[in-house]
């Protein structure tokens, strides 16, 4: 038996702060050097973030919300990919 789960797709072209209401969505980032800021961490929040282009300069800059950290670092920060 297979289970099919529908997920919403949100396309981002400019710097954006995600909300808890957008949790579970697939976030397609198509803008150049786009900053995506996560909301304050909370149990159950999850996001799938996809870079829409492999072109140089089309980076996704993922930034932690509030005083949260990314990847267990000691200070709040960001990841660029």
C-alpha beads as a LAMMPS data file, in Angstrom:
LAMMPS data file: protein, C-alpha beads

81 atoms
80 bonds

1 atom types
1 bond types

-500.0 500.0 xlo xhi
-500.0 500.0 ylo yhi
-500.0 500.0 zlo zhi

Masses

1 110.0

Atoms # bond

1 1 1 0.000 0.000 0.000
2 1 1 1.386 3.413 -0.902
3 1 1 0.347 6.724 0.539
4 1 1 0.322 9.832 -1.596
5 1 1 0.868 13.123 0.216
6 1 1 0.069 16.404 -1.505
7 1 1 2.418 19.284 -0.697
8 1 1 2.064 22.899 -1.698
9 1 1 4.716 24.631 -3.779
10 1 1 5.680 28.194 -2.871
11 1 1 7.869 30.051 -5.381
12 1 1 10.107 32.816 -3.988
13 1 1 11.789 35.423 -6.196
14 1 1 12.788 38.019 -3.557
15 1 1 14.061 37.997 0.038
16 1 1 11.408 36.346 2.210
17 1 1 10.712 35.438 5.827
18 1 1 8.881 32.135 6.066
19 1 1 6.023 31.659 8.516
20 1 1 4.912 28.692 10.585
21 1 1 1.823 28.496 8.343
22 1 1 4.131 27.670 5.394
23 1 1 5.616 24.667 7.205
24 1 1 5.470 21.491 5.112
25 1 1 5.606 23.324 1.804
26 1 1 8.224 22.946 -0.889
27 1 1 9.941 26.327 -1.265
28 1 1 11.299 26.910 -4.798
29 1 1 13.767 29.823 -4.789
30 1 1 14.222 31.388 -8.232
31 1 1 15.607 34.852 -7.448
32 1 1 19.250 35.902 -7.579
33 1 1 21.049 35.792 -4.192
34 1 1 17.760 35.375 -2.342
35 1 1 17.683 35.459 1.470
36 1 1 15.201 33.053 3.060
37 1 1 14.733 33.667 6.791
38 1 1 13.272 30.861 8.870
39 1 1 10.725 31.545 11.608
40 1 1 11.622 30.954 15.253
41 1 1 12.254 27.243 15.720
42 1 1 9.336 25.184 17.025
43 1 1 8.567 21.490 17.186
44 1 1 7.081 20.141 13.973
45 1 1 8.155 22.925 11.609
46 1 1 9.743 21.665 8.393
47 1 1 10.545 23.140 5.020
48 1 1 11.987 21.697 1.811
49 1 1 13.980 24.455 0.122
50 1 1 15.015 23.966 -3.508
51 1 1 17.321 26.232 -5.488
52 1 1 15.712 26.803 -8.886
53 1 1 18.921 27.482 -10.795
54 1 1 22.514 26.288 -10.821
55 1 1 23.631 29.572 -12.397
56 1 1 26.402 31.472 -10.604
57 1 1 24.938 34.244 -8.461
58 1 1 21.620 32.446 -7.971
59 1 1 22.480 31.526 -4.374
60 1 1 19.969 30.774 -1.646
61 1 1 21.002 32.331 1.659
62 1 1 19.205 30.528 4.487
63 1 1 19.116 32.542 7.710
64 1 1 18.052 31.402 11.177
65 1 1 15.112 33.171 12.762
66 1 1 15.363 35.243 15.948
67 1 1 18.117 33.918 18.222
68 1 1 18.112 30.432 16.670
69 1 1 21.149 28.753 15.158
70 1 1 21.694 26.644 12.049
71 1 1 23.458 23.297 12.165
72 1 1 24.120 23.521 15.933
73 1 1 26.505 26.456 15.601
74 1 1 27.218 28.525 18.690
75 1 1 25.828 31.741 17.170
76 1 1 22.939 32.716 14.945
77 1 1 23.946 32.661 11.346
78 1 1 23.222 31.675 7.804
79 1 1 24.048 29.102 5.155
80 1 1 24.709 30.001 1.520
81 1 1 24.251 27.513 -1.275

Bonds

1 1 1 2
2 1 2 3
3 1 3 4
4 1 4 5
5 1 5 6
6 1 6 7
7 1 7 8
8 1 8 9
9 1 9 10
10 1 10 11
11 1 11 12
12 1 12 13
13 1 13 14
14 1 14 15
15 1 15 16
16 1 16 17
17 1 17 18
18 1 18 19
19 1 19 20
20 1 20 21
21 1 21 22
22 1 22 23
23 1 23 24
24 1 24 25
25 1 25 26
26 1 26 27
27 1 27 28
28 1 28 29
29 1 29 30
30 1 30 31
31 1 31 32
32 1 32 33
33 1 33 34
34 1 34 35
35 1 35 36
36 1 36 37
37 1 37 38
38 1 38 39
39 1 39 40
40 1 40 41
41 1 41 42
42 1 42 43
43 1 43 44
44 1 44 45
45 1 45 46
46 1 46 47
47 1 47 48
48 1 48 49
49 1 49 50
50 1 50 51
51 1 51 52
52 1 52 53
53 1 53 54
54 1 54 55
55 1 55 56
56 1 56 57
57 1 57 58
58 1 58 59
59 1 59 60
60 1 60 61
61 1 61 62
62 1 62 63
63 1 63 64
64 1 64 65
65 1 65 66
66 1 66 67
67 1 67 68
68 1 68 69
69 1 69 70
70 1 70 71
71 1 71 72
72 1 72 73
73 1 73 74
74 1 74 75
75 1 75 76
76 1 76 77
77 1 77 78
78 1 78 79
79 1 79 80
80 1 80 81
